[in-house]
Amino acid sequence: MIRCLTSLLCFFFLMAGCVGPLTRHDDIHLKVVAWKDYPRFTDDMWYDGLECALKQSLEYLRRLDPDKHFFWGKDAYSVSHVIHSLEFFLTFVHTRPSALEMNRFIENHYRIYRSVADGKPGEVFFTGYYEPILDGSLEKNGSFIYPVYGRPLDLTTIDLGLFDAAWKGKTLIGRYDGQTVIPYPDRKSIDVEKCLEGKAIPLVWLKDPVDAFFLQIQGSGKVNINGPEPLNIHYHISNGRPYRSIGKLLIETKKIEPSKMSMQSIRAYLESHPDELQDILNYNPCYVFFKIEKEGPKGFLDVVLTPGRSVALDRKLFPPGALAFIETHKPLIDPDGTIQKWNRFSRFVLNQDTGGAIQGPGRADLFWGNGPYAEIAAGHMQHRGTLYFLILKPDA
């Protein structure tokens, strides 16, 4: 579920593209953990979801050349080895092992890596995201006046890898102006100046501009229309502009205290200050265009995400589809939706998504699914934790 991705070339364009083999970095982002320092592998969820997430990663990996390699820090593993690693783990999960059995199994068969920031193992900052469920209309009418656009007809992408091997997997997004490619219009040009009229087809219309904005941030959602099934709206491409956080803006301008920052507090502020709404939204020039899928939500690997089991990480640093283990906090919520406290938890997850704000080895975004709990957890999660990766030992 790709939220607005960050620009990496100048400050206008998106550097994106299909996930290829990770390159080795001088600054290693995953470091092997000594056996004596292994965490205790306990899981707070049913294994059913883990099985589902493992199968989704395997679906992605089986599309790749089995001889390609991904890096766990400075160690390279072939796609075929990663597949074998997940299949072996999946077979064991089928037995519904106890915590003791799971730890013995991992100690005997798996090598563990820990995320490293600033040259040493450190804590990871976890946030969350979810799949919003919204009401919409296929036609613009009444209160349904805010469009969710499909890919514009004049938006173009340029594969930079065709020009230089050093740019393999990197893409520019923009539009043609004569014989020149220029940046694609930003949010203000699209929402205020209506520059997309005649160039992009609205897939659906929403009632609330804030809903439309947060749909872009989450990257995916379900929209209820007059029909038996909701529409699964998914990220297709962005306008290539850099992502800028309106939450950070509201903190810097002292409109929301840092300790009270959440998706819910941002929404409350925007609803109570309608005169500031458009200027605040326009602070983020990144704009997402969508497509309709039969199922979802899907992540960057084009596989269906599993609630509580799929994580978004920096796609440049961490092996896609890989098995990971996290330790962080989740909310305990009252029936009225109030968070009582945050409890420590740990579980196995799969690296299946990415996002514009998810950069570096010290950031992770956990997918919570949909519904009231998911919205509250995703909107408030800002907690430290640890991130480990598991890979089958080469001689196992």
Rosetta blueprint (number, residue, H / E / L):
1 M L
2 I L
3 R L
4 C L
5 L L
6 T L
7 S E
8 L E
9 L E
10 C L
11 F L
12 F L
13 F E
14 L E
15 M L
16 A L
17 G L
18 C L
19 V L
20 G L
21 P L
22 L L
23 T L
24 R L
25 H L
26 D L
27 D L
28 I L
29 H L
30 L E
31 K E
32 V E
33 V L
34 A L
35 W H
36 K H
37 D H
38 Y L
39 P L
40 R L
41 F L
42 T L
43 D L
44 D L
45 M L
46 W L
47 Y H
48 D H
49 G H
50 L H
51 E H
52 C H
53 A H
54 L H
55 K H
56 Q H
57 S H
58 L H
59 E H
60 Y H
61 L H
62 R L
63 R L
64 L L
65 D L
66 P L
67 D L
68 K L
69 H E
70 F E
71 F E
72 W E
73 G L
74 K L
75 D E
76 A E
77 Y E
78 S E
79 V H
80 S H
81 H H
82 V H
83 I H
84 H H
85 S H
86 L H
87 E H
88 F H
89 F H
90 L H
91 T H
92 F H
93 V H
94 H L
95 T L
96 R L
97 P L
98 S L
99 A H
100 L H
101 E H
102 M H
103 N H
104 R H
105 F H
106 I H
107 E H
108 N H
109 H H
110 Y E
111 R E
112 I E
113 Y E
114 R E
115 S E
116 V E
117 A E
118 D L
119 G L
120 K E
121 P E
122 G L
123 E L
124 V E
125 F E
126 F E
127 T E
128 G E
129 Y E
130 Y L
131 E L
132 P L
133 I E
134 L E
135 D E
136 G E
137 S E
138 L L
139 E L
140 K L
141 N E
142 G L
143 S L
144 F E
145 I L
146 Y E
147 P E
148 V E
149 Y E
150 G E
151 R L
152 P L
153 L L
154 D L
155 L L
156 T E
157 T E
158 I E
159 D E
160 L H
161 G H
162 L H
163 F L
164 D L
165 A H
166 A H
167 W H
168 K L
169 G L
170 K L
171 T E
172 L E
173 I E
174 G E
175 R E
176 Y E
177 D E
178 G L
179 Q L
180 T E
181 V E
182 I E
183 P L
184 Y L
185 P L
186 D L
187 R H
188 K H
189 S H
190 I H
191 D H
192 V L
193 E L
194 K L
195 C L
196 L L
197 E L
198 G L
199 K L
200 A L
201 I L
202 P E
203 L E
204 V E
205 W E
206 L E
207 K L
208 D L
209 P H
210 V H
211 D H
212 A H
213 F H
214 F H
215 L H
216 Q H
217 I H
218 Q H
219 G L
220 S E
221 G E
222 K E
223 V E
224 N E
225 I L
226 N L
227 G L
228 P L
229 E L
230 P L
231 L E
232 N E
233 I E
234 H E
235 Y E
236 H E
237 I E
238 S E
239 N L
240 G L
241 R L
242 P L
243 Y L
244 R L
245 S L
246 I H
247 G H
248 K H
249 L H
250 L H
251 I H
252 E H
253 T L
254 K L
255 K L
256 I L
257 E L
258 P H
259 S H
260 K H
261 M L
262 S L
263 M H
264 Q H
265 S H
266 I H
267 R H
268 A H
269 Y H
270 L H
271 E H
272 S H
273 H L
274 P L
275 D L
276 E L
277 L H
278 Q H
279 D H
280 I H
281 L H
282 N H
283 Y L
284 N L
285 P L
286 C L
287 Y L
288 V E
289 F E
290 F E
291 K E
292 I E
293 E E
294 K L
295 E L
296 G L
297 P L
298 K E
299 G L
300 F L
301 L L
302 D L
303 V L
304 V E
305 L L
306 T L
307 P L
308 G L
309 R L
310 S E
311 V E
312 A E
313 L L
314 D L
315 R L
316 K L
317 L L
318 F L
319 P L
320 P L
321 G L
322 A L
323 L E
324 A E
325 F E
326 I E
327 E E
328 T E
329 H E
330 K E
331 P E
332 L E
333 I E
334 D L
335 P L
336 D L
337 G L
338 T L
339 I E
340 Q E
341 K E
342 W E
343 N E
344 R E
345 F E
346 S E
347 R E
348 F E
349 V E
350 L E
351 N E
352 Q E
353 D E
354 T L
355 G L
356 G L
357 A L
358 I L
359 Q L
360 G L
361 P L
362 G L
363 R E
364 A E
365 D E
366 L E
367 F E
368 W L
369 G L
370 N L
371 G L
372 P H
373 Y H
374 A H
375 E H
376 I H
377 A H
378 A H
379 G H
380 H H
381 M L
382 Q E
383 H E
384 R E
385 G E
386 T E
387 L E
388 Y E
389 F E
390 L E
391 I E
392 L E
393 K L
394 P L
395 D L
396 A L
